[in-house]
Amino acid sequence: MANTQASLAIAALGDLTRRKIFERLARGPSPVGELASTMAVTRPAVSQHLRILKEAGLVIETAQGTRRIYRLDRRGISAIHAWLDERWSEALNAAGSTLEQEF
């Protein structure tokens, strides 16, 4: 499951606009309107990008009156982190094996 979550999250961040939204939300929660005001895309486009980020487990939304406030979801970030840790461990083990063979 973690690999699936990480794959979805990494794929979602492959889009530059979604990465910019993600980076903006890393600085703090925001409603769609505020996010859209800082982007070169329309508010509906920002909403679509947020939907993809939400489906990938990278953002969550909460209702605040009539507004939806978006923030990063630690679970999606943790899945990416775990996936990267696995790849890093594999790379270190491979490097260690290579060094042992050479000496």
N, C-alpha and C positions, 0 to 999 in steps of 0.2 A: 504494500500500500504506500509506503513512504517513497518508493521509487516512482510510482505513478504520480503521486502528489508533486514530487520534485520535477518530474518531466513536464507536467502541466504548467507548473510555475515558471520553469525555465523557458518553455515555449512562449508563454504569455509575455515574458520580459524581452523576448526577441524583437518586439516591435518598439521602435524609438519613442513613439508617443506614450505607450503604456509605461515604458521605463521612466519617462519624465514625470508622469503622474505618480508612479511608485516612489520616485525620489522626492517629489514634493510632499507626499504623505509621510515620508520618513521624518520630515520636519514637524509634523503635527497633523491632527485631524482637520478635515475640510469638507464643506458642502460642495456639490457639483458646480454651482455658480461661481464660487471662488476659484475652483480649479480651472474652469473654462476661461475665466478672465485672464489667466496667465498663459494660456495655450494658444497656438495658432490654428486650432480647430474649433468647431461649433460645440455648443453645450450638448446637443444630442450625440455628437461623436464622442465627447468625453464620457457621457453616460454609457455608451456602448463599450468603450475601453474599460470602464469601471466594472461593467458586467463580466467581461472576460477575466479581469483580475480577480473578481469575486469568485467566479467559477473555478479559477486556478488556486483558490485558497490563499490569495495574497492580501486581500482586503476584506473588511467587514463593514457593514453599514448599520447605523442605529438611527431611529427616528427621533427627531428633536422638533416637536411641533409638526409643521408641514414640510420641514426639510429633512433630508437624509444626510447624515454626517458619515464620511468615510474615513477609515483609519487602517493602518497595516494590521494584518493578522499574523501573529507570531508563529502560528502552526505552519503556514506555508513557507515562511522564512526558515523555520527550523528544519523543514523537509529538505530545502535546498542546502542548508548547512550540513545536514547529515550526509546527503549525497556527495557533496564536495569533500567531506572528511573521509568517506570511503574511497573516493578516487585518489585523494592525497596519500592515504595509507597504502593503497595498491602501488602508487608511483614510488613511494619510499621503499617498499618491499622489493620492487623490481630493481631499483637502483642499488639496494643492498646486495641482492643476488648477483648483479652484474659486477659489482666491486669484488665480491668474494671469488668469483670466477677468474677475475683478472689477477688476483694476488694469491 
